[in-house]
Amino acid sequence: MTPSARWSFSGRVLFSSAFVLTSALIALAIALQQGIPAVLACAVTLLTSLLSLFMLLGRQIRRRQQILATLEDGIKSIKDGDLSLRISPSSDPDLARLIALYNQLSANLKQQKQKLNQKELVLDSIVQASPMATLLLDKHRHIVYHNAAARQLLNKQPGALTGSSLDMACDTLPEALAQALNNGYSGMLSFEQQEQKHTFYLGVESVTLNYQPHSLVICKNVSAEQNREEIMLWKNAIRLISHELNNSLAPIQSLTGSAQTMLNQQKHLDLLPDMLDTISQRAQNLSEFIQRYAEYARLPAPCCAAHPVAPLLERLQVLYPFTLLGSAPTCSGHFDVAQIEQVLLNLLKNAHESGSDKADIAVQVAQEQTRLRFAVVDRGSGIQSGNLHQALQPFYSTKSHGTGLGLSLCHDIITAHQGQLRLRNREKGGLMVEFDLPLKENTK
């Protein structure tokens, strides 16, 4: 192996300089022995040495510049997304390490790009197969990506959506749905068209791609699911109402028939007052049952004002005893006191009917920033984990004689107060029901 093959650039420069200097000294000595004047010999030797040195250094520098230019081209290719360029190893140890790092970087980037492309293909396949219409909009509200469900929803041919504005793409949609999409509405949207009710779920999320703001829009027609849920609710309502009517009307019918027989036979007339009292009681129970359903159907909007918490808890403790965890906040909450009292009455009644010891029934009220948090806990039977999400639906009940309106009514009242009602089973048994209310009026 030659010195140029194993030396670095600095080593080559030193070797070339030493070689030229040695050659110059030898040439100078020979010239002096031949009788050439010393000044002339030194001048010629110096000029020749400098020319030789410049030629050798120029050759080394040109070779180095060629390798650096190749590296520059490779880096530009990476910048443009071309990761196929590889550079042959250099005889310069310094550049050889740099070239090896470049080749390794290019190979790693190519491998990562292949993996990313595979993930993008899988993700695109999933999104394309999704039944939920998906649109990606740029900051000008132009569509830059969409799936098959979006084309079906917007009734467009493949290739007709990309680059078009959302406003133009929604020209075939019902007016209510098109307006909601263009306004960036999120949530459930229901409207009627051609005497049919349609329900859609809309969602909008802001995302950043390539340092540019984008909007991800999803839309799904949930009319069928909504109809099935409404049918199930109606079936439950009819079943419960039928059950209650039968429980009341069957004894009334039987007692009425017995009373008619007594009057016809003029026997056991002394039993008539008790029978009439029973009929009256069953009729009253039936009336109260119907009244409860009527109250649920026409729940009024809350009439909110500032109310202290302590007097409310004192009134409730007389009706359904409980343990107060901690002390009641001294601040006032902004709520409809009659409706919130009804919520707490329902929750405490459920706790007392859950099989829990009275000593384990407790209420906690705490102030958390701008909200009041209420929690009612017990050590009763709780609710099966799979049924927690159904417990707040109308007509759903875990009790054999329940109406299924208590928790649903509580949920609607708290929602009308701009709060949330949540259920959670406790670790050692029992149930926790918590909800929050605003401390001050929301002026937004």
Buried (B, 14 or more C-beta within 10 A) or exposed (E): EEEBEEBBBEBBBEBBBEBBEEBBEEBBEEBBEEEBEEEEBBEBBEEBBEEBBEEBBEEBEEBBEEBEEBBEEBBEBBEEEEBEBEBEEBBBBEBBEBBEEBBEBBEEEBEEEEEEEEEEEEEEEEBBEBEBBBBBBBEEBBBBBBBBBBBEBBEBEEEBBEEBEBEEBBEEBBEBBBBBBBEBBEEEBEBEEEEEEBBBBBBBEEEEEEEEEBBBBBBBBBBEEBEEEEEEBEEBBEEBBEEBEEBBBEBBEEBBEBBEEBEEEEEEEEEBEEBEEBBEEBEEEBEEBBEBBEEBEEEEEBEBEEBBBEEBBEEBBEEBEBEBEEEBBEEBBBBBBEBBBBBBBBBBEBBBEBEBEEEBBBBBBBBEEEBBBBBBBBBBBBBEEEEBEBBBBBBBBBEEEBBBBBBBBBBBBBEBBBBEBBBBBBEEBBBBBBBBBBBEEEEE
